[in-house]
Amino acid sequence: MKMIIKPMALAVLLAAAQLANVAHAQAPKGAPAAAVQPASPATSAAPQLKAPEDWIIYDNTTTYTPVVDDLSRHLDAARKAFDAKDHKKAATEMRAAAEELKKQAARADKEGKELVVADQALLAADQKFTQDAVARINASATKVSSAASAIDSGKITKKAELDQALDTAARADLDRRWVVTDVSTWYPVSEEPQRHFTNAVADYGRKEYAAAAAEIRKATGYLRLEAGRASGQAKQALDKSVLDLDKLAPAVAKGSLKETREMDKAFAAANQALAQAYRAKAGESWVRQAYERTGYELKAAAHGLESAAGWVGGEAKSIAASTVAETRALGDKLASGSQWTRNEVAKGLQNLASGVNTVGQQINPGK
C-alpha cells in the first residue's frame, strides 16, 4: 500500500524537522542542548494492558462493541436491564450514557479551542476535525436520550426496537468518542485486535467456525473505534479493513475458506492500518508537544507493525523487526519521561512511516 503524504502529515514532518535542532524551553539546566524532557510529567503508573470483560452485541450477533469506558458501561447496563424487563433502570442508564457523551463533547470542544499549534494549516485542520467530532458526539447524545424517553414511554418494548433506535449510523457517531478518550482508556486495549485475530485462526483450525467468526467481529469492534478518531488516509485504511473483515466473518462462520491465507492477509492489512493510524496520531501529538501521548501512540504503532509483519511472514517480518524495536524504545522514552532529542524523535517518526509503508507493499504488492 503506497502511503501518500497528506497536507496534515506533511505539516507534521515539516514541524518536526524545523524543531530538530531547537532545545525545548523546559530542558533541564546543564543538560546538552538537544536533550529535552516532556512538557508535563509522565503518569505515575503506566496504563496496564487488559481485555474487556463484556461486549455489547448488535445486529443479531454480527456487531460487537467492547465495554471499555463509562459510556459503554452505561449502554451495557441499559441493555442488560432491558433484557430483565427493568425498563425504568434501562432508561436511567441510557440517560447516564447521554450525559457522558455530552461531557465528552464539552471536553473536546474546550480542548479544541485551547489548541496551540505553530503550523496554521495543521491548526485549522485540527479545529475542523474537533468541531466535526463534537457535532457527532452531541448528535449521539441526542439519539441516546431519545431512546431513553422512548423506553420510558413504552414506545420501545423489544430489543430489536432498541437496536433500531441506535442503528448503524448512530453507533458510528458513538464511536467518535474515541477521538477524545484519554490514553488510560485506549492504550490498554491497543493489542486486543491481534489477540482476537490469533484466536480466530486457532478456532478455525479446530473447526469451531462460529467462535472464529465471533473473534473476528470482536477485533473489528476495536477497528471501528480507532476509525472513529482517525482522519485522512489512515481512516480510509481502517474503514476498508472494517468492510473486509465484515465480509470475511460470514465466510469463516460457514467454514467455507479453503485455506487460512485469506484470513492472514486480512489480519495483516488490519494491523497495518492500525499502525498507520497510530503513526499519524503520534505525529500530531508530537507537534502539539503532547510528548507522553506521543510515546504511547508510538508503542501502539510498533505493536501494529509487528503484528502486520507477523501475518505476512518472511521478508516483511525481517524488515519490520529493527523499526519495531527502535519505535518501541523511543515510545518508552517519551511515555516514561526519559530524556530524548528532537532529532531522535523526528527520525523515529520518519522511520516508522517508512516501515509501515514497506509492510503495506508486502501485503499488497504493486499498490
Disulfide bonds with the S-S distance in Angstrom:
none
